[in-house]
């Protein structure tokens, strides 16, 4: 198995780092086992010390994530008819599909942007967007926004950790990953409260 974290650390002062960031961000869009967030946090930590450049790190992860999201979307478009045939009306899977389709029809921007911060959720949403034949310009536009937001938040979590602990990169990486997890939990908690509040109205 490829040790992406070690590769990123070994190449942190090399232009090849940006290709690694593109690769892990791309693969993580449809292979949740790829540890993109820790790799991106590491790049953010070293950006704080000047060993790599902040804006190119953000741009590389955004580009990789955007291209990666095109994969499940494209597969969804190709398999749309077959997928729907294997979702008999009345089943739980069909209800989940119909609910997500309705959400994409009514508020595609909100669903695509928020799901980008949920590892498995973003794959299911981008795949469903393809299956339901959501217009590509709309999908691409909101996906570009979501990938930019995700990349910026993940890189800046590492950058904050690196800034606070410039003399100890190991602690900085740990703090950066902790901040990324904490922010993710806070965002998920906010969405949960919002859903509960909306359901009670």
C-alpha positions in Angstrom: 0.0 0.0 0.0 1.3 3.4 -0.9 2.4 5.5 2.1 1.1 8.9 0.9 2.1 10.6 4.2 5.7 9.7 3.9 5.8 10.6 0.2 4.4 14.0 1.0 6.9 14.6 3.7 9.8 13.4 1.6 8.8 15.7 -1.3 7.7 18.7 0.7 10.3 21.0 -0.8 9.9 19.6 -4.3 7.5 20.7 -7.1 6.5 17.0 -7.2 4.5 17.7 -4.0 1.8 19.4 -5.9 1.4 16.4 -8.2 1.0 14.3 -5.0 -1.6 16.7 -3.7 -3.5 16.5 -7.0 -3.3 12.7 -7.0 -4.5 12.2 -3.4 -7.3 14.7 -3.8 -8.5 13.2 -7.0 -8.4 9.6 -5.7 -10.1 10.5 -2.4 -13.1 11.8 -4.3 -14.2 8.2 -5.1 -11.8 6.0 -3.0 -12.5 7.0 0.7 -9.6 4.8 1.9 -7.1 7.3 0.4 -5.9 9.6 3.3 -6.1 12.9 1.5 -6.9 15.2 4.5 -3.7 14.2 6.5 -1.5 14.7 3.4 -3.1 18.1 2.7 -2.7 19.1 6.3 1.0 18.2 6.2 1.4 20.5 3.1 -0.4 23.3 5.0 1.9 22.8 8.0 5.0 23.2 5.9 3.5 26.1 4.0 3.5 27.9 7.4 7.3 27.5 7.6 7.9 28.5 3.9 9.0 25.1 2.8 6.1 25.0 0.3 3.8 27.6 -1.1 0.3 28.1 0.4 -1.6 29.2 -2.7 -0.2 26.5 -5.0 -1.1 23.9 -2.3 -4.7 25.1 -2.2 -4.9 25.3 -6.0 -3.4 21.7 -6.4 -5.8 20.2 -3.9 -8.8 22.1 -5.4 -7.9 20.9 -8.9 -7.4 17.3 -7.8 -10.7 17.2 -5.9 -12.6 18.8 -8.8 -11.3 16.3 -11.3 -12.0 13.5 -8.9 -15.6 14.5 -8.5 -16.0 14.2 -12.2 -15.3 10.5 -12.0 -18.4 9.3 -10.0 -20.5 12.0 -11.8 -19.5 10.6 -15.2 -20.0 7.0 -14.1 -23.5 8.0 -12.9 -24.4 9.5 -16.2 -23.1 6.3 -18.0 -25.0 3.9 -15.8 -28.1 6.0 -15.1 -30.6 3.6 -16.7 -29.1 0.5 -15.3 -28.9 2.0 -11.8 -32.6 3.1 -11.8 -33.7 -0.4 -13.0 -32.0 -2.0 -10.0 -33.9 0.3 -7.6 -37.4 -1.1 -7.4 -40.1 1.4 -6.3 -40.9 1.1 -2.6 -37.5 -0.2 -1.5 -35.3 1.7 1.0 -32.6 2.2 -1.6 -35.2 3.7 -4.1 -36.6 6.0 -1.4 -33.1 7.2 -0.5 -32.3 7.7 -4.2 -35.6 9.6 -4.8 -35.0 11.8 -1.7 -31.5 12.7 -2.8 -32.7 13.4 -6.3 -35.4 15.7 -4.9 -32.7 17.5 -2.8 -30.5 18.0 -5.8 -33.4 19.3 -7.9 -34.4 21.9 -5.3 -31.1 22.9 -3.7 -28.2 21.4 -5.6 -25.7 24.0 -4.4 -26.3 23.3 -0.7 -26.2 19.6 -1.2 -23.0 19.5 -3.3 -21.1 22.0 -1.2 -21.9 20.4 2.2 -21.5 16.8 1.0 -17.9 17.6 0.0 -17.0 17.6 3.7 -18.4 14.1 4.2 -16.0 11.5 2.9 -18.5 8.8 1.8 -21.3 11.4 1.4 -19.6 13.3 -1.3 -19.2 10.1 -3.4 -22.8 9.2 -3.1 -24.0 12.7 -3.9 -21.7 13.1 -7.0 -22.7 9.6 -8.2 -26.4 10.4 -7.7 -26.0 13.8 -9.5 -24.8 11.8 -12.5 -27.5 9.2 -12.3 -30.2 11.9 -12.1 -28.5 13.7 -15.0 -28.0 17.0 -13.2 -26.9 19.5 -15.8 -23.1 19.5 -16.1 -22.7 23.3 -16.0 -24.6 23.4 -12.7 -22.8 20.4 -11.3 -19.4 21.8 -12.3 -20.1 25.2 -11.0 -21.1 24.1 -7.5 -18.4 21.5 -7.4 -15.8 24.1 -8.1 -17.0 26.1 -5.2 -17.2 23.1 -2.9 -13.8 21.9 -3.8 -12.3 25.3 -3.3 -13.9 25.6 0.1 -12.8 22.1 1.2 -9.3 22.6 0.0 -8.9 26.0 1.7 -10.3 24.8 5.0 -8.1 21.7 5.1 -4.9 23.5 4.1 -5.6 26.3 6.5 -6.1 23.9 9.4 -2.6 22.6 8.7 -1.3 26.1 8.2 -2.7 27.2 11.6 -1.0 24.2 13.3 2.3 25.0 11.6 2.1 28.7 12.6 1.4 27.8 16.2 4.2 25.2 16.4 6.8 26.4 13.9 9.6 24.7 15.9 8.0 21.3 16.0 6.5 20.1 12.7 5.2 16.9 14.3 3.1 18.7 16.8 2.0 21.1 14.1 0.7 18.3 12.0 -1.1 16.8 15.0 -2.7 20.1 15.8 -3.6 20.7 12.2 -5.3 17.3 11.8 -7.1 17.9 15.1 -8.4 21.3 13.9 -9.6 19.8 10.7 -11.5 17.1 12.6 -12.9 19.6 15.1 -14.1 21.9 12.3 -15.6 19.0 10.4 -17.5 17.8 13.6 -18.7 21.3 14.2 -20.0 21.6 10.7 -21.8 18.3 10.9 -23.3 19.3 14.2 -24.5 22.5 12.7 -26.1 20.6 9.8 -27.8 18.2 12.2 -29.3 21.0 14.3 -30.4 22.7 11.1 -32.1 19.5 9.9 -33.8 19.0 13.2 -35.0 22.6 13.3 -36.2 22.5 9.7 -38.1 19.2 10.5 -39.9 20.7 13.5 -41.1 23.8 11.6 
